[in-house]
């Protein structure tokens, strides 16, 4: 029984061909197998039909080491694809949804079994991987029109349209990220549903013919949406609910911080009295008398006020410290319980910590002013009181 033509037989001929115009080529008969292949297509109609190949010289002129003219057309599709360039490969039936069984490109002698694969081969296969990922999410693939069909609120079609020049536009890292986001033994349907929603959301506003390449160029964005969506699902909570809880906690913390100033508001109103007004109440006194004792009482009052205010500020400082500990604890709890999305709420906690820092700074400033007022009152007291009250007036 005569042997049948295999792709390996044709590949050997293609690799030893110097291509001319159209289907014409000069083939160098490098091995006996090449000579036998030409003999097979000469003697078998089926082999000739499958290979679409013929020597343009008499069989007696074919021998190892010789170069012969030949007609080399496209073989039967089940064997492989013979194309002038990458556009020819991509234009072959179903080549935009799956790689041909085998292919050979005349222009650069690239073939499907080439190792290591060329950059264009890698990008083509990455594009097909992307098509496969989309295929998992589509309602169905219209094979005749090479179009993915989705249906959410309305029918959404994504025609699979790309040329060789488009291969450089795909985001290979993004495609890999989508595949990784879909990996997992659990929640497969939910992951695919999230991917479907991301695909529809990104393409619905795009012209139909541009949708596929828009997705290919934004594969990284799709992967990001799938990851974020799955994190929300896996954590079993509603984003809006968690956001509401965080905002409620934020409002509570702000109110508690504000209360630290409300509690000492009355004392704060006494700051001008303890600084400027006290100094104006001091009278010149060079002998023991009511003026000297009044000066001492006013100055002592200024120090007493400063001490009470500083004590209140210290108390409020510890209150703020407690609030800060609560904020840190809440932040750690969110990170521990919902680590996947904790970063989404980090800005809220940063704002609270910044506000806490400003409140602490304000308390320090208030204490500084109170202490300065008491010191100022003491300096004025010494300058206007020329008698040693404790040393002279008590005798």
C-alpha positions in Angstrom: 0.0 0.0 0.0 1.4 3.4 -1.1 2.3 5.8 1.8 0.2 8.9 2.1 1.6 12.5 2.1 2.4 13.9 5.5 3.1 17.5 6.6 6.7 16.6 7.4 7.2 15.6 3.7 5.9 18.9 2.5 7.8 20.9 5.1 11.1 19.4 3.9 10.3 20.5 0.4 9.2 24.0 1.5 12.4 24.5 3.5 14.5 23.7 0.5 12.5 25.8 -2.0 13.5 29.2 -3.5 10.2 30.8 -4.2 9.4 32.5 -7.6 6.3 34.2 -8.7 3.0 32.6 -7.8 3.2 28.8 -7.1 6.5 28.4 -8.9 9.7 27.5 -7.0 13.1 25.9 -7.5 13.6 23.0 -5.1 16.9 21.7 -4.0 16.6 17.9 -3.6 18.6 17.7 -0.4 17.5 14.2 0.7 16.2 11.0 -0.8 12.8 11.7 1.0 12.3 14.8 -1.2 12.8 12.7 -4.3 10.4 10.1 -3.1 7.8 12.7 -2.3 7.9 14.0 -5.8 7.7 10.5 -7.1 4.7 9.8 -4.9 2.7 12.8 -6.1 3.6 11.8 -9.7 2.2 8.3 -9.3 -0.8 9.0 -6.9 -3.7 11.3 -7.8 -4.7 11.4 -4.1 -1.2 12.4 -3.0 -1.0 15.0 -5.7 -4.4 16.4 -4.7 -3.5 16.5 -1.0 0.0 18.0 -1.6 -1.0 20.3 -4.5 2.6 19.7 -5.7 4.2 18.7 -8.9 7.8 18.6 -10.4 8.1 20.5 -13.7 10.7 18.1 -15.0 10.8 14.4 -15.9 11.1 12.1 -12.9 14.4 10.8 -14.3 15.9 14.3 -13.8 15.1 14.3 -10.0 18.0 13.2 -7.8 19.7 14.0 -4.6 21.8 17.1 -4.9 19.9 18.5 -7.9 17.7 21.6 -8.1 14.5 21.2 -10.0 11.6 23.6 -10.9 8.3 22.7 -9.3 4.8 24.0 -8.8 4.0 24.3 -5.1 0.4 25.2 -4.3 -1.5 25.3 -1.0 -2.0 21.7 0.4 -5.2 20.2 1.7 -6.2 22.3 4.8 -6.1 19.3 7.1 -2.4 18.9 6.4 -1.5 22.6 7.0 -1.4 26.1 5.6 1.1 27.4 3.0 1.1 31.2 3.0 3.1 34.1 1.6 3.1 35.9 4.9 1.5 36.1 8.3 -1.6 37.8 6.9 -2.1 34.7 4.7 -1.9 32.4 7.8 -4.4 34.5 9.7 -6.7 34.7 6.7 -7.0 30.9 6.5 -10.2 29.4 7.8 -10.7 29.6 11.6 -7.1 30.8 12.1 -8.4 33.7 14.2 -9.9 31.3 16.7 -7.4 28.4 16.7 -3.9 27.8 15.3 -3.8 25.8 12.0 -2.7 22.2 12.3 0.6 23.3 10.7 1.7 26.3 8.6 4.7 27.5 6.6 5.4 31.1 5.6 7.3 31.6 2.4 8.5 35.1 3.2 10.7 34.2 6.2 10.5 30.3 6.3 8.7 30.4 9.6 6.8 27.2 10.4 4.6 26.0 13.2 7.2 23.7 14.6 10.0 26.3 14.7 11.9 26.4 18.0 12.4 28.7 19.7 9.3 30.4 18.3 9.7 33.8 16.7 8.3 36.9 18.4 5.4 37.0 15.9 4.5 33.4 16.6 4.5 34.1 20.3 2.2 37.1 19.8 -0.1 35.2 17.5 -0.4 32.4 20.0 -1.0 34.9 22.8 -3.8 36.5 20.6 -5.4 33.0 20.2 -5.1 32.5 24.0 -7.0 35.8 24.4 -9.6 34.6 22.0 -9.9 31.4 24.0 -10.5 33.3 27.2 -13.2 35.4 25.6 -14.7 32.2 24.2 -15.3 31.0 27.8 -17.4 34.1 28.5 -19.5 34.4 25.3 -23.0 33.1 25.0 -21.8 31.4 21.8 -19.4 31.8 18.9 -21.0 32.5 15.5 -18.5 30.3 13.5 -19.5 31.5 10.1 -19.1 35.2 11.0 -16.3 34.6 13.5 -18.1 36.7 16.0 -18.6 36.3 19.8 -22.2 36.9 20.9 -23.1 38.2 24.4 -26.4 39.1 25.9 -27.0 41.1 29.0 -29.6 43.8 28.6 -29.1 43.8 24.8 -27.3 41.6 22.3 -23.6 42.5 22.1 -21.4 41.2 19.3 -17.7 41.2 19.2 -16.3 40.3 15.7 -12.9 38.6 15.9 -11.0 41.0 13.7 -7.2 41.3 13.6 -4.5 41.3 11.1 -0.8 40.5 11.3 0.0 44.2 11.9 -2.3 44.1 15.0 -0.3 41.3 16.7 2.1 43.9 18.1 -0.7 45.7 19.8 -1.8 42.9 22.1 -0.9 43.2 25.8 0.6 39.8 26.5 1.1 40.4 30.2 -2.5 41.4 30.5 -3.7 38.2 28.8 -1.6 36.1 31.2 -3.0 38.1 34.1 -6.6 37.3 32.9 -5.7 33.6 32.7 -4.3 33.7 36.2 -7.4 35.6 37.5 -9.6 32.8 36.2 -7.4 30.0 37.6 -8.9 28.3 40.7 -10.7 25.2 41.7 -13.7 27.1 43.1 -16.0 29.9 42.0 -15.3 29.2 38.3 -18.7 30.4 37.2 -18.5 33.5 39.3 -15.0 34.3 37.8 -16.3 33.9 34.3 -19.4 36.0 35.1 -17.1 38.8 36.3 -15.0 38.6 33.2 -18.1 38.7 31.0 -19.3 41.9 32.8 -15.9 43.5 32.3 -15.8 42.6 28.6 -19.3 44.0 28.0 -18.6 47.1 30.0 -15.5 47.9 28.0 -16.8 47.2 24.5 -20.4 48.4 24.6 -19.4 52.0 23.8 -17.0 50.9 21.0 -17.8 50.5 17.3 -18.5 46.9 16.5 -15.4 46.4 14.2 -13.0 47.9 16.8 -14.2 46.0 19.8 -11.9 43.0 19.7 -8.7 44.9 19.3 -9.8 47.4 21.9 -10.1 44.5 24.3 -6.8 43.0 23.2 -5.0 46.3 23.8 -6.7 46.7 27.2 -6.2 43.1 28.5 -4.5 44.5 31.6 -7.5 46.6 32.5 -9.8 43.6 32.0 -7.5 41.5 34.3 -7.6 44.3 36.9 -11.4 44.4 36.8 -11.7 40.6 37.1 -9.3 40.6 40.1 -11.1 43.4 41.9 -14.5 41.9 41.1 -13.5 38.5 42.4 -12.0 40.0 45.6 -15.4 41.6 46.3 -17.2 38.4 45.7 -14.8 36.2 47.6 -14.9 38.4 50.6 -18.7 37.9 50.7 -19.6 41.5 51.2 -21.1 44.5 49.4 -18.6 47.2 48.5 -21.2 49.9 49.2 -21.9 48.4 52.6 -18.3 48.3 53.6 -17.8 51.8 52.3 -20.8 52.9 54.4 -19.3 51.3 57.5 -15.9 52.9 56.9 -17.5 56.3 56.3 -19.6 56.0 59.5 -16.6 55.1 61.5 -14.7 58.0 60.0 -17.5 60.4 61.0 -17.5 59.0 64.5 -13.7 59.4 64.9 -13.9 63.0 63.6 -16.7 63.8 66.1 -14.7 62.4 68.9 -11.6 64.4 67.9 -13.7 67.5 67.6 -15.1 66.9 71.1 -11.6 67.1 72.6 -11.7 70.9 71.8 -15.4 71.3 72.7 -14.6 70.0 76.2 -11.9 72.7 76.8 -13.7 75.4 74.8 -14.5 77.5 77.9 -10.9 77.4 79.1 -9.7 78.4 75.6 -11.8 81.5 75.8 -9.7 82.4 78.9 -6.4 82.4 77.1 -6.6 86.1 76.2 -7.3 86.9 79.8 -4.3 84.8 81.0 -2.0 86.5 78.5 -2.8 90.1 77.7 -5.5 91.1 80.1 -3.6 89.8 83.2 -0.6 92.0 82.4 -2.8 95.1 82.2 -4.3 94.5 85.6 -0.9 94.6 87.4 -0.2 97.9 89.2 3.0 99.5 90.2 3.8 98.6 93.9 7.0 99.5 95.7 5.7 99.0 99.2 3.7 96.3 100.9 0.0 97.1 100.4 -3.1 96.1 98.5 -1.5 96.7 95.1 1.3 94.3 95.8 -1.0 91.6 97.1 -3.3 92.1 94.1 -0.4 91.7 91.7 0.6 88.5 93.4 -3.0 87.2 93.2 -3.3 88.1 89.5 0.0 86.4 88.7 -0.9 83.3 90.7 -4.2 83.2 89.0 -2.5 83.3 85.6 -0.3 80.3 86.7 -3.3 78.5 88.1 -5.2 79.0 84.8 -2.2 77.8 82.8 -1.8 74.7 85.0 -5.5 73.8 84.7 -5.5 74.4 80.9 -2.3 72.3 80.4 -3.8 69.6 82.6 -6.9 69.6 80.4 -4.8 69.5 77.3 -2.8 66.5 78.7 -6.1 64.8 79.4 -7.3 65.5 75.9 -3.9 64.3 74.5 -4.6 60.9 76.1 -8.1 60.9 74.6 -6.6 61.5 71.2 -4.1 58.7 71.8 -7.0 56.4 72.6 -8.8 57.5 69.4 -5.6 56.9 67.4 -5.4 53.4 68.9 -9.0 52.7 67.8 -8.2 53.9 64.3 -5.2 51.7 64.0 -7.2 48.7 65.4 -10.0 49.4 62.9 -7.5 49.6 60.0 -5.8 46.4 61.0 -9.1 44.6 61.3 -10.1 45.7 57.8 -6.7 44.6 56.4 -7.0 41.2 58.2 -10.7 40.5 57.3 -10.7 42.0 53.8 -7.1 42.0 52.8 -8.0 42.0 49.1 -9.6 45.4 49.1 -8.2 47.1 52.2 -6.1 49.3 49.9 -9.4 50.8 48.6 -10.0 52.4 52.0 -6.5 53.3 53.0 -7.1 57.0 52.1 -9.9 57.3 54.6 -7.6 56.1 57.4 -4.7 58.3 56.3 -7.0 61.3 56.4 -8.1 60.4 60.0 -4.5 60.0 61.1 -3.6 63.4 59.5 -6.5 65.1 61.3 -5.3 63.4 64.5 -1.9 64.8 64.0 -3.2 68.3 63.5 -5.3 68.1 66.7 -2.3 67.0 68.7 -0.3 69.9 67.2 -3.1 72.3 68.2 -3.0 71.0 71.8 0.8 71.6 72.0 0.3 75.2 70.6 -2.4 75.9 73.2 -0.2 74.6 76.1 2.6 76.8 74.7 0.5 79.9 74.6 -0.9 79.2 78.2 2.6 78.7 79.5 3.9 81.8 77.7 1.1 83.9 79.1 1.9 82.8 82.6 5.6 83.5 82.1 4.7 86.9 80.6 2.5 87.8 83.5 5.4 86.8 85.9 7.9 89.0 84.0 5.4 92.0 84.2 4.8 91.2 87.9 8.5 91.5 88.7 8.9 94.7 86.7 6.0 96.5 88.4 6.3 95.1 91.9 9.4 96.5 93.6 8.9 94.8 96.9 9.7 91.2 98.1 6.1 90.2 99.1 7.0 86.8 100.5 10.2 88.2 102.2 9.0 91.6 103.5 5.2 91.7 103.6 4.7 88.6 105.6 6.9 89.8 108.5 
